[in-house]
Each structure stands twice: as C-alpha cells, then as structure tokens.
Amino acid sequence: MPETTDDRPAVRAVGLARAFGDVPALRGVDLEVRPGEVHALVGLNGAGKSTLLRLLVGLLRPGAGTAELWGVPAWRAPAGVRARVGHVGSGHAYGELTVRENLRTAARLHGCARQDADHRTDELLAALALDRWADRRARTLSDGNRQRLALAAALVHDPALLVLDEPTSALDPAGVIEVRETLLRRAAGGTAVLVSSHHLDEMARTASTITVVHDGRVAGTLAPDGVDLERQFFRTVHAASTGGAVPEVTP
C-alpha cells in the first residue's frame, strides 16, 4: 500500500482555469486532496469535472493558475511523480490481450517486478470480480467488465493518488459495491482518492468530502451525511446559476 509519511496534499489546484478556443471550461478552481481522503466531484454534464481531472493529472496544460502533484506542477511532473498516480478516464485496454495479460502489462509498465506483478494481478482479479473473465480477451468484455478492468489497471501498482472519472457509470449494483469497498480500503491505507460521479447516493456512502462543480467553478460543498443530498445539490447548482448565495448545508 502507499506510504503515508508524506502528509502534503497529493493533488492541489489554485486558481486553475482552462478554455478550449473561446469557450471557458474551468474558471479559477481551488481544490486539494490529502492522503486518506475520498474527495468526490459532482455536477451536471458539462460542468467541467473531466477537464479538471485531466488538468490535475497533467494530461492538459493549465490556461491559468496551477495544478500540482505533491507540490510539483502536474503538467511538467517527472516520471517518478507520475508513477505515484493511478488514473481512470476514458481509458482503454489492449483488446487482443486477456484481462490477466492487461493487468500484468500495466503492472510491468509501472515498474513492478514480474513476481510482484503476478501477485497484484491475482489480488485485483479477485477483489473486482474479474477472475471469471481472467483469460477472456478484453475486446469481448461487457462495458461493466471493461470498467472493472480499467480500475484494476489503475490500482495494480498501488498508487498513492487515485483519480477516477465516473468509475461506476456502467456497473451493476454488485459492481458499484465492489468499487466502493475498494476505494474505502485504499483510502484507509493512505491513498488519496479523487472521484467524479453523478451518483450522489453512492458518493454519500463513499466520500469524506463532496465538492459541487458548476459551469467550470466550485459552487459549494455538500455534507456526505446531510439530509436530502439531492435537494441540497440542486439548490447549490441553482444558486450558482442565478448568482445567489450558496445555501448552507447542514447534516
């Protein structure tokens, strides 16, 4: 599991902004995620969540502001820093390789020794209910099992930071529970977890912090143990849309 001696924010954004052409996608976002925290981003489609995640892991260059991984600019982070990150975005698998081969390959690409790669592969096949499909070519998997495989590939090198974009969108209820338990177990071991999701109820069960993103900005936060989270979410979005005060959220 990740080392827990480094108590700096694993990921931090200050005044982070990015536009595509003349269309702003992010407008001055401040955010940080620390070791052992599950931090959720929620928002409507087009709110800027995926762009934010891509900036935070260094896949996009900021237009303004900063995105840092352990204090290092994410866009220019060296290989040793990037190796501490596990990211699931629009990800892909090698379609002609089996599930097991995909995981072994991901582990070796992240520098794991062969024996260690085999051990971690077996652990994740069991933890994410992929063992039944271990020898199936990835291109033949269902959408849900491809999503499990993408998560397993992001976890196979025991990252200190896990960044997930809609990791349960294609999963059945059993798969959602498997992912929840995996994230909570990793966070308990010191991993910093940043996850975007449309599933408010699931984030209430998983996250320690819930940040609402709307129109490229941080619109407010929700208490995971608050009453009627869905109503609080829409009130926050409405206030951000109309320029009104963001309502206080109480448990």
C-alpha positions as CSV (number, residue, x, y, z in Angstrom):
1,M,0.0,0.0,0.0
2,P,1.1,3.6,-0.4
3,E,3.4,5.2,2.1
4,T,1.6,7.5,4.5
5,T,4.5,9.6,5.8
6,D,4.0,12.4,3.3
7,D,1.1,14.5,4.6
8,R,1.3,17.1,1.9
9,P,-1.8,17.4,-0.4
10,A,-1.4,14.7,-3.1
11,V,-3.1,17.0,-5.6
12,R,-3.8,20.7,-5.4
13,A,-5.3,23.3,-7.7
14,V,-5.1,27.1,-7.1
15,G,-6.9,29.4,-9.5
16,L,-7.0,26.7,-12.1
17,A,-8.5,27.7,-15.4
18,R,-8.6,26.3,-18.9
19,A,-10.5,27.3,-22.1
20,F,-10.9,25.4,-25.4
21,G,-10.8,28.1,-28.0
22,D,-13.1,30.9,-26.8
23,V,-15.1,28.5,-24.6
24,P,-14.1,28.5,-20.9
25,A,-14.1,25.0,-19.3
26,L,-12.7,25.9,-15.9
27,R,-12.8,29.3,-14.2
28,G,-10.5,29.6,-11.2
29,V,-10.8,26.4,-9.3
30,D,-9.2,25.8,-5.9
31,L,-9.1,22.3,-4.7
32,E,-6.9,19.9,-2.7
33,V,-7.0,16.2,-1.8
34,R,-4.9,14.7,1.0
35,P,-3.7,11.2,1.8
36,G,-6.5,9.0,3.2
37,E,-9.3,11.2,1.8
38,V,-12.0,10.2,-0.7
39,H,-12.9,13.5,-2.3
40,A,-15.9,13.5,-4.7
41,L,-16.7,15.9,-7.5
42,V,-20.3,16.1,-8.5
43,G,-22.0,18.2,-11.1
44,L,-24.3,18.3,-14.2
45,N,-23.0,17.2,-17.6
46,G,-20.6,19.8,-19.0
47,A,-19.8,21.2,-15.5
48,G,-16.0,20.8,-16.1
49,K,-15.3,17.8,-13.9
50,S,-13.5,15.7,-16.6
51,T,-11.4,18.7,-17.7
52,L,-10.5,19.4,-14.1
53,L,-9.4,15.8,-13.5
54,R,-7.3,15.8,-16.7
55,L,-5.6,19.0,-15.6
56,L,-4.8,17.6,-12.2
57,V,-3.1,14.5,-13.5
58,G,-1.1,16.5,-16.1
59,L,-2.9,15.5,-19.3
60,L,-3.8,19.1,-20.1
61,R,-1.8,22.3,-19.7
62,P,-3.5,24.9,-17.5
63,G,-4.5,28.1,-19.1
64,A,-4.1,30.0,-15.8
65,G,-3.4,29.0,-12.2
66,T,-1.6,25.9,-11.0
67,A,-2.2,22.1,-10.7
68,E,0.2,20.3,-8.5
69,L,1.0,16.7,-7.6
70,W,2.8,16.7,-4.2
71,G,3.9,20.2,-4.8
72,V,5.2,19.6,-8.3
73,P,3.5,21.2,-11.4
74,A,1.4,18.4,-12.8
75,W,2.0,19.3,-16.4
76,R,5.7,19.0,-16.0
77,A,5.8,16.3,-13.4
78,P,8.7,13.8,-13.8
79,A,8.1,10.1,-14.3
80,G,8.8,9.4,-10.7
81,V,5.9,11.6,-9.6
82,R,3.5,10.4,-12.3
83,A,4.3,6.8,-11.3
84,R,2.5,7.5,-8.0
85,V,-0.8,8.2,-9.8
86,G,-3.5,5.8,-10.9
87,H,-5.9,7.4,-13.3
88,V,-9.2,6.1,-14.9
89,G,-10.6,8.4,-17.5
90,S,-11.8,7.5,-21.0
91,G,-9.2,4.7,-20.7
92,H,-8.7,1.8,-22.9
93,A,-7.5,-1.8,-22.7
94,Y,-5.4,-3.8,-25.1
95,G,-8.2,-5.6,-26.9
96,E,-6.3,-8.6,-28.1
97,L,-4.8,-9.3,-24.7
98,T,-6.6,-11.1,-22.0
99,V,-7.8,-9.4,-18.8
100,R,-4.9,-11.1,-16.9
101,E,-2.4,-10.0,-19.6
102,N,-3.7,-6.4,-19.5
103,L,-3.1,-6.2,-15.7
104,R,0.3,-7.8,-15.9
105,T,1.3,-5.4,-18.7
106,A,0.0,-2.4,-16.7
107,A,2.0,-3.5,-13.6
108,R,5.2,-4.1,-15.6
109,L,4.8,-0.7,-17.3
110,H,4.7,0.9,-13.9
111,G,7.9,-0.8,-12.9
112,C,6.6,-3.8,-10.9
113,A,8.8,-6.9,-10.9
114,R,7.4,-9.9,-12.6
115,Q,6.6,-11.8,-9.4
116,D,5.0,-8.8,-7.8
117,A,3.0,-8.0,-10.9
118,D,1.6,-11.6,-10.9
119,H,0.7,-11.3,-7.2
120,R,-1.0,-7.9,-7.6
121,T,-2.9,-9.1,-10.7
122,D,-4.3,-12.1,-8.9
123,E,-5.4,-9.9,-6.0
124,L,-7.2,-7.5,-8.2
125,L,-8.9,-10.1,-10.3
126,A,-10.5,-11.4,-7.1
127,A,-11.2,-8.0,-5.5
128,L,-13.0,-6.7,-8.6
129,A,-14.8,-10.0,-9.5
130,L,-12.7,-10.3,-12.7
131,D,-11.3,-13.8,-12.1
132,R,-14.1,-15.4,-14.0
133,W,-13.0,-13.4,-17.1
134,A,-9.3,-13.5,-16.5
135,D,-8.5,-15.4,-19.7
136,R,-11.1,-13.6,-21.9
137,R,-9.8,-11.1,-24.4
138,A,-10.5,-7.6,-23.3
139,R,-12.3,-6.7,-26.5
140,T,-15.0,-9.2,-25.7
141,L,-15.9,-7.8,-22.3
142,S,-19.1,-6.1,-21.4
143,D,-18.9,-2.3,-20.7
144,G,-19.1,-3.0,-17.0
145,N,-16.3,-5.5,-17.0
146,R,-14.2,-3.1,-19.1
147,Q,-14.8,-0.5,-16.4
148,R,-13.6,-3.0,-13.8
149,L,-10.5,-3.8,-15.8
150,A,-9.7,-0.1,-16.2
151,L,-9.9,0.4,-12.4
152,A,-7.8,-2.7,-11.8
153,A,-5.2,-1.4,-14.2
154,A,-5.1,1.9,-12.3
155,L,-4.7,0.1,-9.0
156,V,-2.2,-2.6,-9.9
157,H,0.9,-0.5,-9.0
158,D,-0.5,0.6,-5.6
159,P,-0.7,4.3,-6.5
160,A,-0.6,7.0,-3.8
161,L,-3.2,9.0,-5.6
162,L,-6.2,7.6,-7.4
163,V,-8.1,9.8,-9.9
164,L,-11.3,8.3,-11.3
165,D,-13.8,9.8,-13.8
166,E,-17.2,8.2,-13.4
167,P,-15.8,4.8,-12.4
168,T,-19.2,3.2,-11.8
169,S,-21.3,4.5,-14.7
170,A,-21.5,1.1,-16.4
171,L,-21.6,-1.1,-13.4
172,D,-24.4,-3.2,-11.9
173,P,-25.2,-2.8,-8.1
174,A,-22.8,-5.5,-7.2
175,G,-20.0,-3.8,-9.2
176,V,-20.8,-0.5,-7.5
177,I,-20.4,-2.1,-4.1
178,E,-17.1,-3.7,-5.1
179,V,-15.7,-0.3,-6.3
180,R,-17.0,1.4,-3.1
181,E,-15.2,-1.2,-0.9
182,T,-12.1,-0.9,-2.9
183,L,-11.9,2.9,-2.7
184,L,-12.6,2.9,1.1
185,R,-10.0,0.2,1.6
186,R,-7.4,2.1,-0.4
187,A,-8.2,5.4,1.4
188,A,-7.9,3.6,4.8
189,G,-4.4,2.5,3.7
190,G,-3.4,6.1,2.9
191,T,-4.3,6.6,-0.7
192,A,-5.7,9.9,-1.7
193,V,-8.8,9.4,-3.9
194,L,-10.4,11.9,-6.2
195,V,-13.5,10.7,-8.0
196,S,-16.2,12.3,-10.2
197,S,-19.6,10.9,-10.2
198,H,-23.3,11.5,-11.0
199,H,-24.3,9.1,-8.2
200,L,-25.0,11.3,-5.2
201,D,-26.2,8.5,-3.0
202,E,-23.1,6.4,-3.7
203,M,-20.8,9.4,-3.0
204,A,-22.6,9.9,0.3
205,R,-21.6,6.3,1.2
206,T,-18.0,6.7,0.0
207,A,-16.7,10.3,0.1
208,S,-15.4,12.3,3.1
209,T,-15.7,15.5,1.1
210,I,-18.2,16.3,-1.7
211,T,-17.5,19.3,-4.0
212,V,-20.1,20.6,-6.4
213,V,-18.7,21.9,-9.7
214,H,-20.9,24.0,-11.9
215,D,-20.1,26.0,-15.1
216,G,-16.4,25.5,-14.5
217,R,-16.4,26.8,-10.9
218,V,-16.6,25.3,-7.4
219,A,-20.2,26.1,-6.5
220,G,-20.1,24.7,-2.9
221,T,-19.7,21.6,-0.8
222,L,-22.2,19.0,0.5
223,A,-22.0,17.2,3.7
224,P,-21.9,13.4,2.9
225,D,-24.1,12.7,5.9
226,G,-26.5,15.5,5.2
227,V,-30.3,15.2,4.8
228,D,-31.7,15.0,1.3
229,L,-28.4,15.3,-0.6
230,E,-30.1,15.6,-4.0
231,R,-32.1,18.6,-2.9
232,Q,-29.0,20.2,-1.5
233,F,-27.2,19.6,-4.7
234,F,-29.8,21.2,-6.9
235,R,-30.1,24.2,-4.5
236,T,-26.4,24.7,-4.7
237,V,-26.4,24.5,-8.5
238,H,-29.4,26.8,-8.7
239,A,-27.7,29.4,-6.5
240,A,-24.5,29.2,-8.6
241,S,-26.6,29.6,-11.9
242,T,-28.5,32.6,-10.7
243,G,-25.7,34.3,-8.8
244,G,-27.5,33.9,-5.4
245,A,-25.9,32.9,-2.2
246,V,-24.9,29.2,-2.0
247,P,-27.1,27.8,0.8
248,E,-25.6,26.5,4.0
249,V,-25.7,22.7,4.1
250,T,-26.3,21.1,7.5
251,P,-26.4,17.4,8.4
